[in-house]
Amino acid sequence: MKIVYSCGDTNGIGLEIFLKAIGLFPNHKHILCCNRDTMLEYFQKMFEEKPIHSSDNIFRFGNTSFTLIDCQPFNPVDFGKLSKTSGELSAKSIEVSLNCLDSKDADCFVTLPINKASIALSGWKFQGHTEMIAERYSSKDFNMLLISGDTRLAPLTIHIPLNEVASSVSSELIIKRAKSLNSTLKKDFKVNKPKIAILGLNPHSGDKGRIGNEEISIIKPAIESLKKDILVEGPFPADSFFAFKLYKSYNAIISMYHDQGLIPIKMIAESGGVNYTSGLPIVRTSPDHGTAFDIGGKNIANADSLIESIKTAILITNNRSL
């Protein structure tokens, strides 16, 4: 299988974990989209005692090899620092990677972590990979899906301020997300009869209207409508749902907002969580962490999340071919 990788922010840990991870997948072709000189400078600073060798666009590091697609601009590596040029390279790398997929030169896409402040300096208008890739493919039916083993979570609202969450929650959006998630579980994970849990918005799921009425007026009507077509239950109070491990009885969960779902699933996943953008014509996964500027250049980054992201990309790509 041919896997293409965007380079992420080259002032962070992305290229470090890339080299640490791909050696575990020797039977697959790995394609990195990055500026050649930036990449070489990064690896020279990180692994001075173990040089990287190249023949044209093929690079070898010990027993690990990958193909490079050269991107512009060059970013002088400055570990842990915000940089407009690192943001520009991050953005260009994503674009080149998607072009590689569209031309069938790669089968799936794994994105290394970007720094949103740096990439914003480049003029990037998106909140993250999810929104950019969804717009690229004109997808209105996508989910950001966080994965840890058989636990999968999709936030209903994604990268928006907390004070906009309540007004963004609607029955229509819940129905749309749940149906999309149901299709993803069948198509990408081969779950024959998906069972989906939906969390409440308010503490104690509103406590029968005493702490907000969104559960009564918005979430429960959506669930009742969905029950005609798919297996769905809720709304569940988020705290007890995770505390008592009710999530183990479901194939996927829909949280009402970002941190309500991502904090518990990242705790469940520990260092091995995966971010998957479902509902797209391409397969794209990513580690569930950021650039870790605080440890950039120290050669101590844990590659487990990227390893699981690669495994998941391969799994989904194979499942889609069945």
C-alpha positions in Angstrom: 0.0 0.0 0.0 1.2 3.5 -0.8 0.8 6.0 2.1 1.4 9.7 1.7 2.3 11.9 4.7 2.1 15.7 5.0 5.1 17.0 7.0 3.1 19.0 9.6 5.0 21.8 11.3 8.7 21.2 10.9 9.5 23.0 14.2 7.7 20.3 16.1 7.9 16.5 16.6 6.2 15.4 13.3 9.2 14.4 11.3 10.7 12.7 14.4 7.7 10.4 15.0 7.5 9.8 11.2 11.0 8.2 11.2 10.2 6.3 14.4 6.9 4.9 13.0 7.4 4.0 9.4 10.0 1.4 10.1 7.3 -0.8 11.6 5.6 -1.0 8.2 8.3 -2.3 5.9 5.8 -3.8 3.4 4.3 -0.5 2.5 5.5 2.5 0.5 5.9 5.7 2.5 5.8 9.1 0.6 6.6 12.2 2.5 5.7 15.7 1.2 8.2 18.1 2.6 10.9 20.6 1.6 14.0 18.6 1.0 16.5 21.1 2.6 14.2 21.5 5.6 13.8 17.8 6.1 17.6 17.2 5.9 18.3 20.0 8.3 15.7 18.5 10.7 17.2 15.0 10.6 20.7 16.3 10.9 19.8 18.2 14.1 17.8 15.3 15.5 19.9 12.3 14.5 23.4 13.6 14.0 25.0 10.3 15.0 22.9 8.3 12.4 23.0 10.0 9.0 20.3 9.7 6.4 21.3 8.5 2.9 19.6 9.4 -0.4 19.4 8.3 -4.0 17.4 10.8 -6.0 14.1 11.1 -4.1 14.5 7.8 -2.1 15.9 8.3 1.4 17.2 5.6 3.8 17.6 5.9 7.5 19.0 2.6 8.9 16.6 0.0 7.7 13.8 2.5 7.0 13.2 4.0 3.6 10.7 6.5 2.1 10.1 8.6 -1.0 10.2 12.4 -0.8 8.1 14.8 -2.8 9.8 18.2 -2.6 7.6 21.1 -1.5 8.2 24.8 -1.1 9.1 27.0 0.8 12.2 26.1 2.8 11.7 26.6 6.5 14.9 27.0 8.6 14.3 24.5 11.5 13.8 26.3 14.8 12.4 23.8 17.2 9.5 25.0 19.4 9.1 28.4 17.6 6.1 29.8 15.7 7.0 30.6 12.1 5.2 31.9 9.1 7.4 29.8 6.8 6.8 26.6 8.8 3.0 27.4 8.4 3.4 27.9 4.7 5.2 24.6 4.3 2.6 22.8 6.4 -0.2 24.2 4.1 1.7 23.4 0.9 2.5 19.9 2.1 -1.2 19.1 2.7 -2.1 20.4 -0.8 0.6 18.3 -2.5 -0.4 15.2 -0.5 -4.0 15.6 -1.6 -2.8 16.0 -5.2 -0.9 12.8 -4.8 -4.1 11.0 -3.7 -6.1 12.5 -6.5 -3.6 11.3 -9.1 -3.8 7.8 -7.6 -0.1 7.9 -6.6 -1.1 7.1 -3.0 -3.8 5.0 -1.5 -4.3 6.8 1.8 -3.2 9.9 3.7 -1.7 10.4 7.2 -1.2 14.0 8.4 1.6 14.9 10.8 0.6 17.6 13.4 0.3 21.2 12.3 0.5 24.2 14.6 -2.6 26.3 14.1 -1.0 29.6 15.1 1.9 29.1 12.6 -0.4 27.9 9.7 -2.7 30.9 10.4 0.3 33.2 9.8 0.5 31.8 6.3 -3.0 33.0 5.5 -4.7 29.6 6.0 -8.4 30.2 6.6 -9.4 26.9 8.1 -9.6 25.8 11.8 -7.9 22.5 11.1 -7.3 19.7 8.7 -10.8 18.4 9.0 -12.5 21.5 7.7 -9.9 22.1 4.9 -10.1 18.6 3.5 -13.9 18.5 3.7 -14.1 21.8 1.7 -11.5 20.4 -0.8 -13.8 17.5 -1.6 -17.1 19.5 -1.2 -18.1 17.1 1.6 -21.1 18.1 3.7 -21.4 14.7 5.3 -18.2 14.3 7.3 -17.2 13.6 10.9 -14.1 14.1 12.9 -13.8 10.7 14.5 -11.5 10.0 17.4 -10.6 6.3 17.7 -9.1 4.1 20.4 -9.4 0.5 19.6 -13.1 -0.3 19.3 -14.1 3.0 20.9 -15.0 5.7 18.4 -16.2 9.2 19.2 -17.5 12.0 16.9 -18.1 15.5 18.3 -21.3 17.1 17.0 -19.7 20.6 17.0 -16.0 20.7 16.4 -13.7 23.7 16.4 -16.0 26.5 17.7 -15.9 28.6 20.9 -17.7 27.1 23.8 -20.2 30.0 24.0 -21.4 29.1 20.5 -22.1 25.4 21.2 -25.7 25.5 22.5 -26.9 27.6 19.6 -25.2 25.3 17.2 -26.8 22.1 18.5 -29.9 21.2 16.4 -32.0 18.1 15.7 -31.1 18.3 12.0 -27.4 18.3 12.8 -27.7 15.4 15.2 -29.7 13.4 12.6 -27.2 14.2 9.9 -24.1 13.3 12.0 -25.6 10.0 13.3 -26.6 8.8 9.9 -23.2 9.6 8.5 -21.5 7.9 11.4 -23.7 4.8 11.0 -22.7 4.6 7.3 -19.0 5.0 8.3 -19.2 2.2 10.8 -20.6 -0.1 8.2 -18.3 0.9 5.3 -15.0 1.7 6.9 -15.1 -0.6 10.0 -17.3 -3.4 8.8 -19.7 -3.2 11.7 -22.9 -4.9 10.5 -25.4 -3.4 13.0 -23.9 -0.3 14.5 -25.0 0.9 17.9 -24.5 4.6 18.6 -24.7 6.5 21.9 -25.6 10.2 22.0 -24.5 12.3 24.9 -26.5 15.1 26.5 -25.4 18.8 26.3 -26.1 19.9 29.9 -24.9 18.5 33.3 -27.0 15.4 34.1 -28.5 15.6 30.6 -30.5 18.6 31.7 -32.0 16.8 34.8 -35.5 16.7 33.1 -35.3 20.4 32.2 -34.0 21.8 35.4 -30.6 22.4 34.0 -31.4 23.4 30.4 -34.0 22.0 28.0 -31.9 21.1 24.9 -32.2 17.4 25.8 -36.0 17.7 25.8 -36.5 20.0 22.9 -33.6 19.1 20.5 -31.7 15.9 21.4 -34.5 13.5 22.3 -36.7 14.3 19.3 -33.6 13.7 17.1 -33.0 10.3 18.7 -36.6 9.3 18.3 -36.5 10.2 14.6 -33.3 8.3 14.1 -34.6 5.2 15.7 -36.8 4.6 12.6 -33.6 3.9 10.6 -30.7 3.1 12.9 -29.9 1.8 16.4 -29.2 4.8 18.6 -29.7 5.5 22.3 -29.4 8.5 24.7 -29.1 11.3 25.7 -26.6 10.1 28.3 -25.0 12.3 31.0 -21.4 12.5 29.8 -19.7 12.1 33.2 -21.4 8.9 34.2 -21.3 7.5 30.7 -17.5 7.5 30.7 -17.0 7.0 34.4 -19.1 3.7 34.4 -17.6 2.7 31.0 -21.0 2.5 29.3 -19.1 3.4 26.1 -17.9 -0.2 25.9 -21.5 -1.2 24.9 -21.5 1.0 21.8 -19.7 1.1 18.5 -19.5 4.9 18.5 -20.5 7.9 20.5 -21.6 11.4 19.5 -20.6 14.1 22.0 -22.2 17.6 21.8 -18.9 19.5 21.8 -15.2 19.0 21.4 -13.8 18.7 24.9 -16.9 16.8 26.2 -15.8 13.9 24.0 -12.1 14.4 23.3 -10.9 14.6 26.9 -12.3 11.2 27.9 -11.4 9.4 24.7 -7.8 10.8 24.9 -7.6 9.5 28.4 -8.9 6.1 27.3 -6.5 6.0 24.4 -3.5 7.3 26.5 -0.8 7.7 23.9 -2.4 5.7 21.0 -5.4 7.7 19.9 -6.2 8.3 16.2 -8.1 11.2 14.5 -10.0 10.0 11.4 -11.9 12.3 9.0 -14.9 10.1 7.9 -17.3 10.7 5.1 -14.7 11.6 2.5 -13.7 10.0 -0.8 -10.2 9.6 0.6 -8.9 8.0 3.7 -7.2 10.4 6.1 -5.9 9.7 9.6 -3.8 11.7 12.0 -2.2 11.4 15.5 -4.6 12.8 18.1 -1.9 15.2 19.5 -0.3 18.4 18.4 3.2 19.6 17.5 4.6 19.3 21.1 6.8 22.3 20.6 8.0 21.9 24.2 9.9 18.7 23.3 10.7 19.5 19.7 14.3 18.5 18.8 14.8 16.5 22.0 14.3 13.0 20.4 11.9 11.9 23.2 8.5 12.0 21.4 6.3 9.0 21.6 5.2 7.7 18.1 2.4 5.4 19.4 -0.4 7.6 18.1 1.1 7.9 14.6 1.7 4.1 14.6 -2.0 3.6 15.3 -2.9 6.2 12.7 -1.0 4.3 10.1 -2.6 1.0 11.1 -6.1 2.6 10.9 -5.4 4.1 7.5 -4.4 0.7 6.2 -7.4 -1.0 7.8 -9.9 1.4 6.4 -8.3 1.4 2.9 -8.5 -2.4 2.9 -12.0 -2.4 4.1 -13.1 0.0 1.4 -11.7 -2.3 -1.2 -13.7 -5.3 -0.1 
